Amino acid sequence: MPPFVSPPAPPVAIAANADFVYVVWGNMLLQFDAKNLKLLRRVPLRGEFPREPVLPEKRQRDKEQPKTER
């Protein structure tokens, strides 16, 4: 019998300010009260998101370069 392999954990990102803590966990956005960490809202995220930010100068270069067919 093969060893048990757990599925990979979903990616997590956390941001906070004086009032709220925001957690992106997999495809869910969670909002917590910063004072008591009570869950306030849970919102499913839809669609594809870029893995790295697209900088304005890269976006401009991509527009200037003609697309080539593959």
Wavefront OBJ file of the C-alpha trace (Angstrom):
o trace
v 0.000 0.000 0.000
v 1.503 3.432 -0.970
v 2.083 5.980 1.782
v -0.619 8.587 2.356
v 0.170 11.873 0.624
v -1.859 14.884 1.685
v -3.029 17.284 -1.023
v -1.081 20.536 -1.349
v -2.333 23.390 0.841
v -3.997 26.277 -0.994
v -1.948 29.475 -1.320
v -2.447 32.020 1.480
v -1.950 35.807 1.614
v -2.620 38.037 4.636
v -2.985 41.820 4.910
v -4.073 43.891 7.898
v -4.754 47.413 9.077
v -6.025 48.836 12.384
v -9.594 47.690 11.721
v -9.499 44.513 9.648
v -7.445 41.443 8.789
v -7.867 40.142 5.240
v -6.933 36.609 4.262
v -6.924 35.195 0.755
v -7.011 31.422 1.128
v -7.259 29.494 -2.108
v -10.178 31.111 -3.918
v -11.756 32.704 -0.801
v -11.356 36.233 0.573
v -11.968 36.369 4.327
v -12.410 39.579 6.355
v -11.869 39.494 10.126
v -12.308 42.132 12.828
v -8.758 43.053 13.908
v -9.708 43.442 17.575
v -11.225 40.000 18.193
v -10.538 38.111 14.920
v -14.256 37.449 14.421
v -15.035 36.451 10.842
v -17.064 39.256 9.255
v -17.297 38.306 5.578
v -16.398 35.450 3.275
v -16.346 36.076 -0.480
v -15.507 33.526 -3.192
v -13.034 34.804 -5.769
v -13.682 33.885 -9.376
v -11.476 33.878 -12.432
v -7.791 33.629 -13.064
v -5.346 35.910 -11.299
v -1.788 36.675 -12.421
v 0.916 35.064 -10.324
v 3.112 38.162 -10.467
v 2.137 41.804 -10.836
v 2.264 43.345 -14.302
v 4.238 46.556 -14.087
v 3.000 49.552 -16.141
v 6.209 49.705 -18.214
v 5.895 46.008 -19.135
v 2.263 46.511 -20.106
v 3.310 49.416 -22.380
v 6.103 47.340 -23.989
v 3.666 44.481 -24.645
v 1.318 46.883 -26.453
v 4.147 48.235 -28.622
v 5.451 44.811 -29.685
v 3.449 43.088 -32.427
v 2.137 39.659 -31.522
v 3.617 36.794 -33.466
v 1.653 33.729 -34.476
v 2.786 30.392 -33.137
l 1 2 3 4 5 6 7 8 9 10 11 12 13 14 15 16 17 18 19 20 21 22 23 24 25 26 27 28 29 30 31 32 33 34 35 36 37 38 39 40 41 42 43 44 45 46 47 48 49 50 51 52 53 54 55 56 57 58 59 60 61 62 63 64 65 66 67 68 69 70
